[in-house]
Amino acid sequence: MPDLEQNKASAVAFCQLMFNDCMPREAIERYTGADYIQHNPHVATGKDGFITISNICRKNGRVSASR
């Protein structure tokens, strides 16, 4: 599989875990490198910041999930 196709497959799998399966910790651990950089200035950088904001958004109804 070409790199572009593999990257697309990884992005889709990440979104599946993150949004549809509501598993942000698993998504970020599986599909990002050791040093995750958050570009939103209102969210802490790093994997924990991503997980925290993901959970907050889901609890506040800002992330649609199939469950």
GIUR-V980287 format. One record per pair of residues at least 6 apart in sequence whose ideal C-beta (glycine too) atoms are under 6 Angstrom apart, sorted by the first residue. I is the first residue (numbers start at 1). J is the second residue. If there is no record, write none. Layout:
[[I J] [I J]]
This chain:
[[10 31] [14 27] [14 31] [17 23] [17 26] [17 27] [18 24] [18 27] [20 66] [22 65] [22 67] [24 51] [24 54] [25 51] [28 47] [28 50] [36 46] [36 47] [37 45] [38 45] [38 49] [43 49] [43 53] [57 63]]
